[in-house]
Amino acid sequence: MDDDEVQHQASACPLRLITCRFCGDMVQAGSSAMDVRDRLRGLSEHESVCGSRTAPCDSCGRSVMLKEMDIHQIAVHQKVNYKNQT
């Protein structure tokens, strides 16, 4: 196996397994997200869809998309969640 193949399998292969940051499941990386904003955030295709689910905000109870919860916390509640900082 050459270095290019190792690099591909480790970081570029759409068949490699990643842990979804929203549901925690091991999923195939797939292609990059269709939405430009999601691509800029480094979301995989699965994470883009999975992160579109909503959950109530712990602080105010408003229904917020999972992938926008960190932005909501900062913009509305001035809270920074260091766990999700990359």
C-alpha angles and dihedrals in degrees: 000000000000127000094259091055092048091049091049093051092046101047116000109037111110089211095059116110121247132176111246109236090216108043099019093228123137105246137167110269091233120178125323118279119282093224113082093219091053091049089052089053089052095245120160121226090262093047091050091056096036092048090054090073114102131232132178115266110248090223105044106008094237116146108252132174110254092234090055098043093098091052090046092052092052098041099042105025103023089233124141117205103208091190090073097043112115 
